[in-house]
Amino acid sequence: MQLRISSLIYLLLTGIALLCNALADGLPYGHNEGGGTSMHCDFVAIGLSDKQMRQISATGLAELDDKQLRLVRTFYSGFPAKVGVASSTTNDGLERVESVADVIWWYSHEIRIPLRIADKNEKIAMPDAKPWTPDAENHFRLSPEGQLFHMGSLISLQEAQDMIDRVAKKPKANQNDDQVHITLTVPPRAQREHVVIDAQVIKQLPQSWPTEDTTAVILKIRDFLSIYARSKGIELYYAW
């Protein structure tokens, strides 16, 4: 009996070790059976102002104020004020060779920073001030308010289609190149009730689209751009 108990304890500890290693390999959250997402570890949550939410939407970066920094630095003394943010709408199993205090855009007005525990000789790296997906001609960002951004600038839905047209017309350097694609950073769901679709965005949308459900509008814009890109021979991928 003692042998069996010892074996069970060994297996349990091994399983915990494997789980911890798995979490260190990528962003520590996943999708559950209900279609939502959940964190796999402890974290510190930071509420965002409207200004910060819009900065993330346009640039993929967040600048923390003094009060927010004091809170985060309670756990990570060297945490920087300006950081790149990963949207919780996508997690492609990013592989890490080191533990990083990543910043995850969890709700429209909230970022979460996982609290990682370093091993004896390990140092937890701090995030840098670079967006997860760099601005490029073939990348768009979508805000929780339905606004589209390209290269840091606000654009209309029609301008996004025009840019897709230009990308589609560009000749390939090699006929064997992979299929041309564009990427779109999709925002997390709204947490505050006052987050609504921007009035200027509503004017651009088909009248048949209901605009009361913010999340539904975001998904419709995403799918509209995806279908339009595919009609031009381009695949649209969701990115950070």
Backbone as CSV, one residue per row, in Angstrom:
resi,resn,N_x,N_y,N_z,CA_x,CA_y,CA_z,C_x,C_y,C_z
1,MET,0.840,-1.209,0.000,0.000,0.000,0.000,0.874,1.257,0.000
2,GLN,1.952,1.229,0.805,2.839,2.378,0.861,3.470,2.650,-0.503
3,LEU,3.806,1.607,-1.207,4.398,1.745,-2.527,3.412,2.401,-3.481
4,ARG,2.151,1.968,-3.401,1.134,2.528,-4.291,0.927,4.014,-4.017
5,ILE,0.873,4.382,-2.722,0.686,5.786,-2.358,1.873,6.619,-2.846
6,SER,3.087,6.081,-2.645,4.287,6.789,-3.098,4.258,6.988,-4.609
7,SER,3.792,5.974,-5.320,3.719,6.067,-6.777,2.720,7.129,-7.204
8,LEU,1.595,7.180,-6.498,0.575,8.177,-6.825,1.094,9.584,-6.570
9,ILE,1.792,9.759,-5.452,2.360,11.072,-5.139,3.372,11.477,-6.205
10,TYR,4.192,10.515,-6.621,5.192,10.790,-7.655,4.526,11.228,-8.957
11,LEU,3.472,10.494,-9.339,2.771,10.840,-10.577,2.121,12.213,-10.485
12,LEU,1.574,12.521,-9.292,0.935,13.822,-9.103,1.939,14.951,-9.225
13,LEU,3.076,14.790,-8.559,4.105,15.830,-8.624,4.663,15.983,-10.032
14,THR,4.815,14.858,-10.720,5.293,14.909,-12.110,4.307,15.663,-12.986
15,GLY,3.007,15.377,-12.772,1.980,16.060,-13.563,1.978,17.551,-13.327
16,ILE,2.161,17.957,-12.046,2.200,19.389,-11.734,3.398,20.040,-12.397
17,ALA,4.538,19.361,-12.365,5.750,19.916,-12.989,5.560,20.099,-14.481
18,LEU,4.954,19.097,-15.113,4.708,19.185,-16.556,3.748,20.314,-16.878
19,LEU,2.730,20.506,-16.030,1.769,21.571,-16.257,2.451,22.925,-16.157
20,CYS,3.295,23.112,-15.131,4.004,24.380,-14.956,4.903,24.667,-16.151
21,ASN,5.579,23.625,-16.646,6.436,23.813,-17.813,5.626,24.171,-19.034
22,ALA,4.454,23.544,-19.169,3.598,23.826,-20.329,3.128,25.260,-20.309
23,LEU,2.782,25.769,-19.102,2.323,27.145,-19.000,3.449,28.111,-19.318
24,ALA,4.673,27.752,-19.009,5.803,28.637,-19.266,6.126,28.716,-20.747
25,ASP,5.623,27.768,-21.536,5.929,27.745,-22.963,5.148,28.780,-23.760
26,GLY,4.044,29.281,-23.241,3.238,30.217,-24.005,2.401,31.087,-23.106
27,LEU,1.437,31.778,-23.691,0.556,32.624,-22.909,-0.328,31.749,-22.018
28,PRO,-0.411,32.067,-20.728,-1.061,31.164,-19.767,-2.579,31.288,-19.703
29,TYR,-3.233,31.101,-20.803,-4.688,31.054,-20.799,-5.143,30.163,-21.947
30,GLY,-6.391,29.746,-21.886,-6.903,28.868,-22.934,-8.399,29.010,-23.071
31,HIS,-8.943,28.342,-24.053,-10.372,28.392,-24.335,-11.065,27.231,-23.636
32,ASN,-12.186,27.523,-22.994,-12.924,26.473,-22.306,-14.059,25.941,-23.177
33,GLU,-14.773,24.951,-22.668,-15.823,24.298,-23.455,-16.966,25.246,-23.806
34,GLY,-17.178,26.269,-22.988,-18.261,27.217,-23.250,-17.911,28.257,-24.289
35,GLY,-16.689,28.192,-24.827,-16.281,29.149,-25.848,-15.575,30.368,-25.289
36,GLY,-15.487,30.470,-23.942,-14.791,31.589,-23.327,-13.334,31.274,-23.092
37,THR,-12.649,32.193,-22.423,-11.243,31.994,-22.101,-11.051,32.134,-20.600
38,SER,-10.040,31.464,-20.088,-9.749,31.537,-18.661,-8.245,31.494,-18.443
39,MET,-7.785,32.201,-17.421,-6.366,32.219,-17.085,-6.001,30.924,-16.367
40,HIS,-4.778,30.473,-16.579,-4.297,29.240,-15.970,-3.370,29.497,-14.786
41,CYS,-3.291,30.747,-14.352,-2.396,31.054,-13.244,-2.883,32.323,-12.549
42,ASP,-2.243,32.686,-11.438,-2.575,33.943,-10.771,-2.127,35.110,-11.652
43,PHE,-2.759,36.243,-11.468,-2.449,37.410,-12.301,-2.806,38.677,-11.544
44,VAL,-2.288,39.791,-12.038,-2.697,41.095,-11.540,-3.482,41.775,-12.661
45,ALA,-4.663,42.283,-12.340,-5.529,42.936,-13.321,-5.397,44.445,-13.194
46,ILE,-5.291,45.122,-14.335,-5.148,46.576,-14.374,-6.301,47.165,-15.183
47,GLY,-7.088,48.032,-14.555,-8.166,48.702,-15.279,-7.611,49.794,-16.186
48,LEU,-8.190,49.927,-17.370,-7.722,50.893,-18.362,-8.695,52.051,-18.508
49,SER,-8.174,53.223,-18.798,-9.009,54.366,-19.140,-9.445,54.243,-20.598
50,ASP,-10.408,55.051,-21.013,-10.814,55.064,-22.418,-9.620,55.401,-23.314
51,LYS,-8.803,56.346,-22.858,-7.628,56.756,-23.640,-6.665,55.600,-23.831
52,GLN,-6.428,54.824,-22.769,-5.520,53.687,-22.872,-6.100,52.590,-23.767
53,MET,-7.414,52.361,-23.666,-8.051,51.369,-24.527,-7.858,51.740,-25.995
54,ARG,-8.034,53.020,-26.296,-7.907,53.459,-27.690,-6.460,53.438,-28.157
55,GLN,-5.522,53.667,-27.236,-4.104,53.566,-27.601,-3.750,52.138,-27.985
56,ILE,-4.216,51.179,-27.187,-3.971,49.775,-27.510,-4.598,49.419,-28.853
57,SER,-5.824,49.884,-29.072,-6.537,49.582,-30.317,-5.771,50.077,-31.532
58,ALA,-5.177,51.254,-31.417,-4.499,51.866,-32.562,-3.079,51.373,-32.765
59,THR,-2.378,51.043,-31.669,-0.948,50.766,-31.773,-0.515,49.393,-31.273
60,GLY,-1.350,48.728,-30.478,-0.929,47.474,-29.873,-0.034,47.676,-28.674
61,LEU,0.053,48.926,-28.184,0.886,49.262,-27.035,0.046,49.895,-25.937
62,ALA,0.495,49.747,-24.692,-0.171,50.382,-23.559,0.861,51.137,-22.736
63,GLU,0.508,52.335,-22.330,1.351,53.125,-21.429,0.662,53.185,-20.076
64,LEU,1.313,52.687,-19.043,0.743,52.650,-17.706,1.026,53.948,-16.958
65,ASP,0.052,54.398,-16.169,0.272,55.599,-15.372,0.990,55.228,-14.075
66,ASP,1.293,56.239,-13.262,2.091,56.009,-12.061,1.407,55.045,-11.089
67,LYS,0.100,55.196,-10.902,-0.621,54.338,-9.965,-0.620,52.886,-10.441
68,GLN,-0.825,52.683,-11.733,-0.810,51.331,-12.291,0.575,50.703,-12.176
69,LEU,1.607,51.515,-12.433,2.976,51.011,-12.347,3.332,50.597,-10.921
70,ARG,2.908,51.389,-9.944,3.203,51.049,-8.552,2.618,49.685,-8.183
71,LEU,1.403,49.416,-8.674,0.773,48.132,-8.404,1.553,46.989,-9.037
72,VAL,1.885,47.124,-10.323,2.584,46.046,-11.027,3.986,45.833,-10.453
73,ARG,4.638,46.918,-10.079,6.008,46.806,-9.571,6.066,46.222,-8.166
74,THR,4.921,46.053,-7.543,4.866,45.295,-6.291,5.274,43.854,-6.544
75,PHE,4.988,43.375,-7.757,5.292,42.001,-8.140,6.522,41.918,-9.038
76,TYR,6.683,42.886,-9.938,7.814,42.917,-10.872,8.471,44.294,-10.774
77,SER,9.565,44.390,-10.039,10.180,45.695,-9.762,10.668,46.418,-11.010
78,GLY,11.058,45.655,-12.030,11.596,46.296,-13.228,10.601,46.463,-14.354
79,PHE,9.312,46.396,-14.044,8.296,46.450,-15.102,8.303,47.823,-15.779
80,PRO,8.329,47.860,-17.139,8.389,49.141,-17.861,7.028,49.826,-17.952
81,ALA,7.049,51.125,-18.233,5.800,51.899,-18.316,5.085,51.680,-19.645
82,LYS,5.828,51.391,-20.695,5.237,51.205,-22.028,5.486,49.774,-22.478
83,VAL,4.407,49.065,-22.830,4.537,47.633,-23.123,3.670,47.220,-24.318
84,GLY,4.131,46.192,-25.016,3.326,45.575,-26.057,2.266,44.683,-25.431
85,VAL,1.096,44.628,-26.061,-0.040,43.916,-25.486,-0.503,42.810,-26.428
86,ALA,-0.756,41.628,-25.860,-1.294,40.506,-26.623,-2.793,40.438,-26.393
87,SER,-3.583,40.416,-27.460,-5.034,40.334,-27.297,-5.451,38.919,-26.926
88,SER,-6.385,38.800,-25.991,-6.842,37.478,-25.547,-7.698,36.768,-26.586
89,THR,-7.969,37.420,-27.703,-8.765,36.790,-28.757,-7.981,35.738,-29.512
90,THR,-6.678,35.707,-29.337,-5.853,34.746,-30.066,-4.751,34.202,-29.172
91,ASN,-4.541,32.886,-29.221,-3.401,32.271,-28.545,-2.988,31.081,-29.393
92,ASP,-1.911,31.236,-30.141,-1.520,30.193,-31.090,-0.470,29.239,-30.533
93,GLY,-0.378,29.161,-29.203,0.595,28.237,-28.617,2.010,28.731,-28.767
94,LEU,2.197,30.032,-28.610,3.516,30.625,-28.716,4.526,29.906,-27.834
95,GLU,5.637,29.552,-28.406,6.675,28.877,-27.636,7.624,29.908,-27.025
96,ARG,7.947,29.729,-25.752,8.862,30.613,-25.048,10.120,29.835,-24.646
97,VAL,11.273,30.491,-24.709,12.496,29.883,-24.201,12.806,30.468,-22.825
98,GLU,11.990,31.427,-22.379,12.177,32.035,-21.072,10.824,32.484,-20.539
99,SER,10.735,32.720,-19.252,9.499,33.210,-18.649,9.432,34.726,-18.821
100,VAL,8.301,35.189,-19.291,8.114,36.619,-19.526,6.826,37.075,-18.857
101,ALA,6.877,38.247,-18.243,5.686,38.830,-17.625,4.845,39.511,-18.715
102,ASP,4.201,38.692,-19.540,3.445,39.213,-20.678,2.234,40.028,-20.228
103,VAL,1.793,40.907,-21.105,0.612,41.729,-20.852,-0.488,41.270,-21.800
104,ILE,-1.618,40.866,-21.234,-2.719,40.314,-22.035,-3.925,41.240,-21.967
105,TRP,-4.411,41.660,-23.122,-5.597,42.515,-23.218,-6.803,41.611,-23.027
106,TRP,-7.346,41.602,-21.788,-8.349,40.610,-21.436,-9.767,41.076,-21.722
107,TYR,-10.097,42.274,-21.277,-11.367,42.938,-21.596,-11.047,44.264,-22.276
108,SER,-12.065,44.928,-22.783,-11.825,46.213,-23.443,-11.102,47.183,-22.513
109,HIS,-11.437,47.154,-21.211,-10.850,48.081,-20.244,-10.039,47.357,-19.175
110,GLU,-9.417,46.255,-19.545,-8.605,45.537,-18.559,-7.479,44.767,-19.227
111,ILE,-6.296,44.898,-18.674,-5.173,44.046,-19.065,-4.824,43.164,-17.875
112,ARG,-4.285,41.985,-18.165,-3.875,41.064,-17.117,-2.406,40.693,-17.309
113,ILE,-1.700,40.675,-16.202,-0.281,40.330,-16.227,-0.090,39.081,-15.380
114,PRO,0.242,37.947,-15.991,0.401,36.698,-15.225,1.538,36.807,-14.219
115,LEU,1.334,36.230,-13.061,2.355,36.230,-12.014,3.118,34.919,-12.085
116,ARG,4.238,34.968,-12.760,5.061,33.774,-12.929,6.039,33.638,-11.763
117,ILE,6.331,32.402,-11.398,7.287,32.120,-10.327,8.563,31.581,-10.956
118,ALA,9.645,32.308,-10.769,10.913,31.913,-11.385,11.564,30.767,-10.628
119,ASP,12.250,29.908,-11.371,13.056,28.862,-10.750,14.284,29.488,-10.091
120,LYS,15.050,28.668,-9.409,16.177,29.164,-8.618,17.125,30.042,-9.426
121,ASN,17.527,29.577,-10.589,18.510,30.329,-11.392,17.878,30.999,-12.605
122,GLU,16.576,31.208,-12.549,15.862,31.783,-13.691,15.487,33.228,-13.405
123,LYS,15.503,34.035,-14.445,15.090,35.429,-14.340,13.879,35.650,-15.227
124,ILE,12.843,36.235,-14.680,11.638,36.513,-15.463,11.862,37.786,-16.268
125,ALA,11.763,37.673,-17.578,12.005,38.809,-18.453,10.806,39.756,-18.451
126,MET,11.079,41.033,-18.655,10.018,42.030,-18.729,9.601,42.232,-20.187
127,PRO,8.345,42.609,-20.427,7.906,42.861,-21.805,8.587,44.097,-22.363
128,ASP,8.700,44.156,-23.688,9.304,45.342,-24.290,8.230,46.235,-24.912
129,ALA,8.656,47.361,-25.400,7.723,48.351,-25.954,7.533,48.152,-27.450
130,LYS,7.283,46.912,-27.841,7.022,46.592,-29.239,5.681,45.879,-29.341
131,PRO,4.850,46.235,-30.316,3.573,45.523,-30.476,3.820,44.085,-30.895
132,TRP,2.931,43.196,-30.469,3.074,41.785,-30.829,3.031,41.600,-32.341
133,THR,2.154,42.323,-32.999,2.103,42.295,-34.461,2.474,43.687,-34.959
134,PRO,3.646,43.836,-35.591,4.097,45.162,-36.032,3.162,45.756,-37.075
135,ASP,3.105,47.075,-37.105,2.318,47.737,-38.134,2.935,47.483,-39.509
136,ALA,2.097,47.129,-40.452,2.544,46.854,-41.819,1.368,47.097,-42.759
137,GLU,1.653,47.136,-44.052,0.606,47.415,-45.023,-0.525,46.393,-44.952
138,ASN,-0.185,45.156,-44.610,-1.197,44.097,-44.631,-1.756,43.776,-43.246
139,HIS,-1.618,44.725,-42.310,-2.154,44.481,-40.963,-3.136,45.567,-40.543
140,PHE,-4.282,45.129,-39.977,-5.308,46.039,-39.476,-5.553,45.758,-37.998
141,ARG,-5.988,46.781,-37.292,-6.376,46.640,-35.895,-7.824,47.093,-35.743
142,LEU,-8.583,46.370,-34.936,-9.999,46.654,-34.715,-10.207,46.956,-33.237
143,SER,-10.913,48.048,-32.932,-11.116,48.454,-31.544,-12.427,47.895,-30.999
144,PRO,-12.612,47.882,-29.673,-13.886,47.438,-29.096,-15.057,48.317,-29.508
145,GLU,-14.770,49.497,-30.044,-15.806,50.417,-30.509,-16.068,50.291,-32.007
146,GLY,-15.415,49.310,-32.642,-15.638,49.063,-34.059,-14.771,49.883,-34.994
147,GLN,-13.844,50.659,-34.433,-12.969,51.476,-35.279,-11.851,50.625,-35.869
148,LEU,-11.503,50.933,-37.100,-10.407,50.253,-37.785,-9.177,51.146,-37.808
149,PHE,-8.023,50.534,-37.539,-6.761,51.276,-37.580,-5.783,50.574,-38.515
150,HIS,-5.010,51.394,-39.217,-3.994,50.874,-40.132,-2.767,51.761,-40.011
151,MET,-1.625,51.168,-39.655,-0.383,51.914,-39.452,-0.573,53.026,-38.426
152,GLY,-1.398,52.768,-37.416,-1.613,53.735,-36.351,-2.657,54.793,-36.626
153,SER,-3.242,54.791,-37.841,-4.217,55.822,-38.210,-5.618,55.224,-38.327
154,LEU,-6.604,56.023,-37.953,-8.000,55.612,-38.065,-8.411,55.618,-39.538
155,ILE,-9.044,54.531,-39.999,-9.492,54.446,-41.391,-10.953,53.985,-41.424
156,SER,-11.579,54.191,-42.565,-12.967,53.761,-42.746,-13.000,52.329,-43.261
157,LEU,-14.168,51.734,-43.236,-14.338,50.377,-43.761,-14.031,50.348,-45.257
158,GLN,-14.403,51.405,-45.970,-14.115,51.474,-47.396,-12.617,51.587,-47.652
159,GLU,-11.939,52.367,-46.829,-10.482,52.494,-46.984,-9.789,51.163,-46.718
160,ALA,-10.322,50.375,-45.795,-9.755,49.045,-45.540,-9.908,48.166,-46.771
161,GLN,-11.057,48.239,-47.414,-11.261,47.453,-48.636,-10.318,47.915,-49.745
162,ASP,-10.111,49.228,-49.854,-9.192,49.758,-50.869,-7.768,49.251,-50.635
163,MET,-7.371,49.173,-49.369,-6.027,48.705,-49.052,-5.882,47.215,-49.352
164,ILE,-6.943,46.471,-49.106,-6.936,45.052,-49.462,-6.793,44.890,-50.969
165,ASP,-7.470,45.740,-51.720,-7.352,45.719,-53.185,-5.908,45.947,-53.614
166,ARG,-5.235,46.909,-52.977,-3.850,47.223,-53.348,-2.923,46.052,-53.028
167,VAL,-3.145,45.429,-51.890,-2.318,44.272,-51.524,-2.528,43.138,-52.528
168,ALA,-3.777,42.956,-52.951,-4.102,41.878,-53.887,-3.458,42.093,-55.257
169,LYS,-3.263,43.338,-55.642,-2.726,43.656,-56.973,-1.204,43.605,-57.023
170,LYS,-0.566,43.557,-55.859,0.892,43.533,-55.851,1.407,42.216,-56.409
171,PRO,2.352,42.250,-57.329,2.883,40.999,-57.897,3.725,40.246,-56.873
172,LYS,3.672,38.928,-56.947,4.502,38.101,-56.072,5.926,38.084,-56.589
173,ALA,6.864,38.033,-55.657,8.267,37.961,-56.055,8.583,36.615,-56.690
174,ASN,7.853,35.595,-56.285,8.097,34.249,-56.788,6.761,33.521,-56.887
175,GLN,6.528,32.832,-57.966,5.265,32.128,-58.152,5.045,31.046,-57.102
176,ASN,6.127,30.588,-56.481,6.009,29.549,-55.463,5.802,30.127,-54.057
177,ASP,5.692,31.462,-53.965,5.468,32.082,-52.657,4.158,31.608,-52.054
178,ASP,4.077,31.652,-50.732,2.827,31.324,-50.064,1.745,32.314,-50.477
179,GLN,0.499,31.907,-50.261,-0.612,32.756,-50.631,-0.547,34.081,-49.881
180,VAL,-0.864,35.159,-50.588,-0.879,36.481,-49.973,-1.917,36.495,-48.863
181,HIS,-1.610,37.155,-47.751,-2.548,37.204,-46.635,-2.499,38.569,-45.955
182,ILE,-3.520,38.853,-45.185,-3.537,40.014,-44.321,-3.865,39.540,-42.919
183,THR,-3.544,40.355,-41.922,-3.823,40.003,-40.538,-4.682,41.082,-39.882
184,LEU,-5.446,40.667,-38.908,-6.343,41.577,-38.188,-6.269,41.275,-36.696
185,THR,-5.945,42.281,-35.903,-5.995,42.132,-34.447,-7.420,42.400,-33.994
186,VAL,-8.055,41.377,-33.452,-9.446,41.488,-32.984,-9.432,41.804,-31.492
187,PRO,-10.220,42.785,-31.041,-10.190,43.162,-29.625,-10.934,42.164,-28.748
188,PRO,-10.647,42.171,-27.446,-11.412,41.327,-26.519,-12.807,41.904,-26.330
189,ARG,-13.673,41.139,-25.680,-15.045,41.586,-25.484,-15.105,42.788,-24.538
190,ALA,-16.166,43.573,-24.701,-16.351,44.739,-23.846,-16.719,44.303,-22.438
191,GLN,-16.190,44.999,-21.460,-16.502,44.701,-20.066,-17.465,45.734,-19.494
192,ARG,-17.338,46.958,-19.927,-18.191,48.028,-19.422,-19.424,48.190,-20.299
193,GLU,-20.535,48.501,-19.676,-21.771,48.643,-20.429,-21.735,49.851,-21.356
194,HIS,-20.925,50.846,-21.014,-20.937,52.058,-21.836,-20.090,51.948,-23.103
195,VAL,-19.416,50.816,-23.291,-18.660,50.629,-24.526,-19.646,50.313,-25.650
196,VAL,-19.786,51.235,-26.561,-20.725,51.074,-27.669,-19.979,51.290,-28.975
197,ILE,-20.610,50.906,-30.066,-20.005,51.119,-31.375,-19.951,52.615,-31.672
198,ASP,-18.810,53.072,-32.149,-18.601,54.490,-32.447,-19.628,54.980,-33.464
199,ALA,-20.127,56.202,-33.259,-21.181,56.757,-34.117,-20.737,56.848,-35.575
200,GLN,-19.473,57.196,-35.815,-18.984,57.299,-37.193,-18.877,55.926,-37.847
201,VAL,-18.621,54.902,-37.036,-18.568,53.541,-37.573,-19.962,53.085,-37.974
202,ILE,-20.954,53.397,-37.143,-22.335,52.990,-37.430,-22.788,53.520,-38.791
203,LYS,-22.366,54.726,-39.139,-22.759,55.325,-40.421,-22.228,54.527,-41.611
204,GLN,-21.144,53.787,-41.394,-20.523,53.027,-42.488,-21.127,51.637,-42.658
205,LEU,-21.884,51.181,-41.669,-22.369,49.804,-41.673,-23.689,49.675,-42.421
206,PRO,-23.954,48.499,-42.992,-25.263,48.260,-43.625,-26.393,48.472,-42.618
207,GLN,-27.497,49.049,-43.069,-28.607,49.347,-42.168,-29.213,48.078,-41.564
208,SER,-29.010,46.947,-42.221,-29.578,45.688,-41.716,-28.834,45.152,-40.497
209,TRP,-27.638,45.696,-40.216,-26.865,45.215,-39.091,-27.398,45.810,-37.786
210,PRO,-27.729,44.973,-36.793,-28.101,45.514,-35.485,-26.853,46.068,-34.810
211,THR,-26.961,47.227,-34.182,-25.780,47.868,-33.596,-25.815,47.922,-32.067
212,GLU,-26.850,47.331,-31.457,-26.935,47.364,-29.996,-25.945,46.395,-29.353
213,ASP,-25.707,45.260,-29.983,-24.801,44.249,-29.456,-23.394,44.527,-29.985
214,THR,-22.567,45.128,-29.134,-21.233,45.538,-29.566,-20.402,44.367,-30.070
215,THR,-20.416,43.270,-29.340,-19.622,42.104,-29.724,-20.052,41.566,-31.083
216,ALA,-21.378,41.535,-31.339,-21.885,41.026,-32.613,-21.406,41.902,-33.768
217,VAL,-21.355,43.208,-33.564,-20.894,44.115,-34.620,-19.413,43.886,-34.909
218,ILE,-18.621,43.724,-33.862,-17.189,43.467,-34.040,-16.977,42.220,-34.893
219,LEU,-17.723,41.162,-34.579,-17.583,39.914,-35.323,-18.047,40.074,-36.766
220,LYS,-19.080,40.882,-36.985,-19.565,41.115,-38.349,-18.529,41.869,-39.180
221,ILE,-17.893,42.858,-38.570,-16.840,43.594,-39.279,-15.683,42.658,-39.604
222,ARG,-15.301,41.840,-38.629,-14.229,40.867,-38.859,-14.573,39.938,-40.019
223,ASP,-15.781,39.379,-40.005,-16.185,38.429,-41.046,-16.346,39.111,-42.396
224,PHE,-16.829,40.360,-42.379,-16.981,41.110,-43.626,-15.625,41.289,-44.310
225,LEU,-14.608,41.703,-43.546,-13.274,41.891,-44.113,-12.670,40.565,-44.567
226,SER,-12.945,39.510,-43.808,-12.432,38.193,-44.175,-13.019,37.728,-45.506
227,ILE,-14.328,37.886,-45.665,-14.998,37.468,-46.905,-14.536,38.330,-48.071
228,TYR,-14.392,39.638,-47.819,-13.952,40.536,-48.899,-12.532,40.178,-49.346
229,ALA,-11.648,39.926,-48.376,-10.273,39.569,-48.722,-10.232,38.278,-49.523
230,ARG,-11.041,37.302,-49.108,-11.056,36.019,-49.818,-11.543,36.193,-51.252
231,SER,-12.452,37.123,-51.473,-12.948,37.367,-52.833,-11.850,37.936,-53.724
232,LYS,-10.804,38.471,-53.101,-9.661,39.020,-53.850,-8.478,38.051,-53.871
233,GLY,-8.729,36.823,-53.401,-7.664,35.828,-53.393,-6.705,35.961,-52.226
234,ILE,-7.165,36.586,-51.150,-6.328,36.825,-49.975,-6.969,36.168,-48.754
235,GLU,-6.158,35.549,-47.917,-6.652,34.992,-46.666,-6.441,36.005,-45.551
236,LEU,-7.429,36.112,-44.667,-7.315,36.977,-43.511,-7.122,36.121,-42.268
237,TYR,-6.072,36.431,-41.511,-5.786,35.696,-40.286,-5.926,36.632,-39.085
238,TYR,-6.392,36.073,-37.972,-6.536,36.870,-36.760,-5.223,36.819,-35.996
239,ALA,-4.713,37.972,-35.630,-3.416,38.050,-34.963,-3.534,38.915,-33.730
240,TRP,-2.414,38.985,-32.959,-2.406,39.833,-31.777,-2.389,41.284,-32.190
